[in-house]
Amino acid sequence: MDAEAAAQYIAYARDDERASTFLWGTRFKETAGNRSPVYNYWWTHVPPGSDTTNPIEPANGVGVYHGAEKYYLFGNLYGTDRPWTDADHAIADTTSSYVANFAATGNPNGRRLPAWPALRTSKPLSMELGDRFATLPAADSDAKYAFLQQYLENQTAAF
């Protein structure tokens, strides 16, 4: 596979995942009767090195992967042999504060934390956690989001 094709596939997969996460959140809100807010996120930080203590972790060079945020969300940068940096510790402090606030109050926001808005079904956004702490669109463009929304909502196979 050439580099341009790989880059295009990665961009598609990223948008597909962001859109599907947002759409899942909107369906959850609709079926739960809006009883509680939903907070969705998109993780963007690559952990440094590799975790040789965990044989199912991806090797170096794979970029951000599913589950990469677990060390940070729970403030657990210990117990692995990854070469954590000061930036990793700062990211873990912020993300674990969101988790603690959410566990205590049902709302991840708190003093001195970047605002994490609750999901609004009319605006396809996610909260970026990791390299930045800010909202980002569910896809790179409105046209991509509309295509992915139509595609994903028309899937009939149950998983």
C-alpha positions in Angstrom: 0.0 0.0 0.0 1.5 3.4 -0.9 1.8 6.2 1.6 -1.0 8.3 0.0 -3.5 5.5 0.1 -2.5 4.7 3.7 -3.0 8.4 4.7 -6.4 8.5 3.0 -7.5 5.3 4.7 -6.4 6.7 8.1 -8.3 9.9 7.5 -11.4 8.0 6.6 -11.1 5.7 9.6 -10.6 8.6 12.0 -13.7 10.4 10.6 -15.7 7.2 10.7 -14.8 6.6 14.3 -15.5 10.2 15.4 -18.8 10.3 13.5 -19.9 6.9 14.8 -19.0 7.8 18.4 -21.1 11.0 18.1 -24.0 9.2 16.5 -23.9 6.5 19.3 -24.1 9.3 21.8 -27.0 10.9 20.1 -28.9 7.6 20.0 -28.1 7.0 23.7 -29.5 10.4 24.6 -32.6 9.8 22.5 -33.3 6.4 24.0 -32.5 7.4 27.5 -35.0 10.2 27.4 -32.4 13.0 28.0 -32.3 12.1 31.7 -28.6 12.8 31.9 -26.0 14.5 29.8 -23.6 12.5 27.6 -19.9 13.4 27.3 -18.1 12.0 24.3 -14.4 12.3 23.5 -11.8 11.5 20.9 -8.3 10.6 22.2 -5.3 12.1 20.3 -2.1 11.4 22.2 0.3 8.6 21.4 1.8 7.1 24.5 5.6 7.1 24.3 7.6 3.9 23.8 5.9 0.6 24.2 4.6 -1.4 27.2 6.7 -4.6 27.3 4.7 -5.7 30.4 1.5 -6.0 28.3 1.8 -8.4 25.3 -1.4 -7.1 23.6 -0.2 -3.5 23.4 0.8 -2.4 19.9 4.4 -1.9 19.1 6.1 1.5 18.4 5.0 3.5 15.4 1.3 2.6 15.3 0.1 6.1 16.4 -2.9 6.5 18.6 -4.8 3.2 19.1 -7.9 2.0 20.9 -7.2 1.9 24.6 -4.2 4.3 24.5 -5.9 6.6 26.9 -6.3 4.1 29.7 -3.0 5.1 31.4 -4.1 8.8 31.4 -7.8 8.6 32.2 -7.0 6.7 35.4 -3.8 8.6 36.3 -1.9 5.4 36.1 1.4 6.1 34.4 3.1 3.8 36.8 3.5 0.0 36.5 4.8 0.1 32.9 8.2 0.7 31.5 7.1 3.4 29.1 9.3 6.6 29.1 6.7 9.0 30.4 7.4 12.7 30.0 6.3 15.8 31.9 3.8 16.3 29.1 2.4 12.8 29.7 2.0 13.5 33.4 0.2 16.8 32.7 -2.2 15.1 30.3 -2.8 12.4 32.9 -3.5 15.0 35.6 -6.1 16.7 33.3 -7.8 13.6 32.1 -7.9 11.8 35.4 -9.4 15.0 36.9 -12.2 14.8 34.3 -12.8 11.2 35.3 -12.9 11.9 39.0 -15.3 14.8 38.5 -17.6 12.7 36.4 -17.6 9.9 38.9 -18.4 12.3 41.7 -20.9 14.6 40.0 -21.9 13.2 36.6 -20.1 16.1 35.0 -16.4 16.0 34.0 -15.9 19.8 34.3 -14.2 21.4 37.1 -12.1 24.4 38.1 -9.0 25.0 36.1 -10.0 22.4 33.5 -10.8 23.2 29.8 -14.6 23.2 29.4 -16.0 19.9 28.2 -19.4 20.5 26.7 -22.1 17.9 27.0 -23.1 16.3 23.7 -25.7 18.3 21.8 -27.5 16.2 19.2 -27.8 19.2 16.8 -24.0 19.9 16.7 -21.7 17.0 15.7 -18.8 17.7 18.0 -16.5 15.6 20.3 -14.1 16.7 23.0 -10.5 16.2 22.0 -8.5 14.7 24.9 -4.8 14.2 24.7 -2.6 16.5 22.6 -5.2 19.3 23.1 -8.2 19.8 25.3 -10.9 21.4 23.0 -13.9 20.5 20.9 -13.4 19.2 17.4 -15.9 18.4 14.7 -17.1 14.8 14.2 -15.5 14.8 10.8 -13.2 17.0 8.8 -16.0 18.6 6.9 -19.8 18.8 6.9 -20.0 16.8 3.7 -17.9 14.0 5.2 -20.1 14.0 8.3 -23.3 13.9 6.2 -22.0 11.0 4.1 -20.8 9.0 7.2 -24.1 9.7 9.1 -26.1 8.4 6.2 -23.8 5.4 5.7 -23.7 4.5 9.4 -27.5 5.0 10.0 -28.3 2.7 7.0 -26.3 -0.3 8.4 -28.7 -3.1 9.2 -26.4 -5.7 10.7 -26.5 -5.9 14.5 -23.1 -6.2 16.2 
